[in-house]
Amino acid sequence: MLTIERAVPTVLSDDQEDSSAPRGCGRNCLGKCCMLVSELPLYAFKNDASPEVSPGADELPSDFFLNTLLLGQWEDRMSRGLFRYDVAACETKVIPGKHGFVALLNEGRHLKKRPTEFRVVDRVLQPFDPAKFNFTKVGQEEVLFRFEAGGKDHKSQFLERSAVADETESPSVVAINVSPIEYGHVLLVPHVLDCLPQRIDPESLSLALHMAAEAGSPYFRVGYNSLGAFATINHLHFQAYFLSTPLPVEKAHARKIPIESRVKFSKLVDYPVRGLVYERGRSTLKELSDTVARSCIWLQENDTPFNVLISDCGRRIFLFPQCYAEKQALGQVSQELLDTQVNPAAWEISGHMVLKRKKDFEQASEDYAWRLLAEVSLSEARFEEVVKACMHVCGHAMGLAESEEIAAVEKNDLRMISPLH
């Protein structure tokens, strides 16, 4: 069994302590009405292009972002009673077997979640609808801090108070997930005032990678779900949390795609969901982000739902095109699996199974996890078409010679991906 036990210091500003004071429309929300007259803590991360410099006396401690700031503020919100339930009371276990799937029992989470009013999943790209729930309607007490790129100081900085300059500035914020799956479960909302729909672009993905990099822990992951792949809010956001055990997908084998590139490409094997793996290799964080974003944009524009897991402090990204909702609509998923009410999104596909019924948790087996996730995966033929398209948009059109080389490599070049390499 896994347990959650953590005690970290908390950073609080005077503004947060007085967050109940009426501002703007009086609801202290994240809309322009309130944000333009509010101050929030600001974490400014080091620019990717900044040169390496020796740590100075005024440098933030290496664990400041994750332990002191993010988890410290998250625990503060827990003490204030802002969550819909106590996630620490949820049972968790590692399912016996070679893959080590993790099962979490969270009874009634789907009933306790904030109403989202979003049900249509037949299109990956849909326009933002201000009438439906979105993050501008969230109270500022749920916000932990702003998360923005820093200036030319070549180091990360933290300000306890930072005002939004004017209506042209749209801050990116980190807020709690009030219906958490795991310890430290937060949401990253890029440019919240711009009301962007749920679609990845290079800038937003870069922001998510920087968040993983600043956390500096292999046990802090960032995830993304597209519409049609179990995103329930059509307002651009990523999710992240801390889980102190390797995820099965991080231990899975992968076959290298033999293409000359600063970014390394691989395909998962011996895993129930077919997926692509992008590794930083000799590339910069921006190059990795831009490369993966091109693949995501192609999937979006071709109406293919997908999930993303950002792992290894932003050095490795898993991309899973999926078809579970499509199979559901066509009546191709067994009633046994439908009865579990499990929606296989980024966390479940990565091997962290969020179960809603006690009996499913008690009877959870590796065979069950495998059967559920196998329903998520594209067929081999369909997946190979996606791989070719993704390589093409990344600037690596795959001709016949490359395909033959890949076939040869798939027979001989099997390698293990380590979660800590």
C-alpha positions, 0 to 999 in steps of 0.5 A: 500500500502507498501512503501520503505523508508530507509536511512542507513549509508554506509561503503566503503573502499578505494578499492571500491571507486577505483574499476574502476582501471584495475586489472587482465584481466582488467574487475575487475571480480570475476574470478581468474584473478582479484580476486587474485590481489584484496581486498574486504571488509570481514565480518567474522561471529562468529563460530557456535561452539563458546561459548557465551561471554559477549559483549566487547567494540570492538564488532560490533553493533547488527545492523551493519551487516544488516543496516550499512553494507548490506543495506548501501552498497546496497543503495550505489550501487543504488546511483551509478546506478548499478541496471537495474531499481528502485525497490523503484518505483514498486507498492506493496500492501497487498492483502485483505484476511485472508492470507495476500499475498503480490503483487508486480508490476514489469513490464518488469523485465523478459526483463530487467534481465541479460541474463542467457543463461540457459533454460534446466530445465528437470534435477535438477542436471546439471554440471557447464558450464563455457561458460554460464553466471555465477558469475565469470563474474560479475564485482567487483563493484556489490560485497558488501563484502566477507562473511566467517566463523571467527576464534577463537575470538568468535565474528563477525568481519569486515575488510575493506580490505581483499585479497584472499590469493592464488588460493586454497582460494575460497571466498564466496561473497555477491553481489547485484541482479541487477534486484531486487525484493525488497529492499536490494535484494542480492545474496550469492555466496558460494566459487565463484571461485570453480564454483559449480553448483546449488546444496545444500550441508551442508556447503553452507546451513550453510553459508546461515543460518549464513547470516540470523542469522547475519542479526538478523531481522525476516524481512530479509529472505534467499531463494533458488531455485533449477534447475527445480524450477525456478533457472535461473543460474546454479552457486550455489547461494542463494537470500535474501532481506528485506520486512517489513511485515510477509509472509503468509507462516510464519503465516500458520498453521502446524502440528507437526511430532511426532519424537524425535529429537533436530530439530522440524519437521512439515507439513504445513496445510491450505496453497496452497503449501504442505511443510515441516517446520524445526525448530531449537528447541534444536539443534545448527545451524549446526544441523539444517543445516545438517538436512535440507541439507540431505532432499535437497540432497535426493530431488536433487538426486531423481530429485525433484525440490524444493524451500527453505525459511530461516526465523526467523533469521535462526531458521526456514526453509521451504522446498517446493518440487514442480512440476509447471515446470513439469505441464507446460511441460505436458500442465496441467497449464491453459492458464490464469495462463500461460499468467501471466508469473509468475514463482512461485519460493521461494518468490512467494511460500512464499506469495510474488507475483511478477506480471509482468502485470498491470492488474494482479496487479490491479485485484490481489485477494487471490483466484488468489494467491491460484489458482496459488500456488496450481498448484505448490504443489505436490499431497498429495500422492506424498508429503507424499512419500517425507516426509517419504523419508526426515524423513528417510534420516534425521535418522528417518525412519517412520515405521507403528507405527509412521505413525499411531501416525502421523495420530492421531496427524494430527487430534488433534495437530494443532498449529500456527507458529508465525513469531516472536516466 
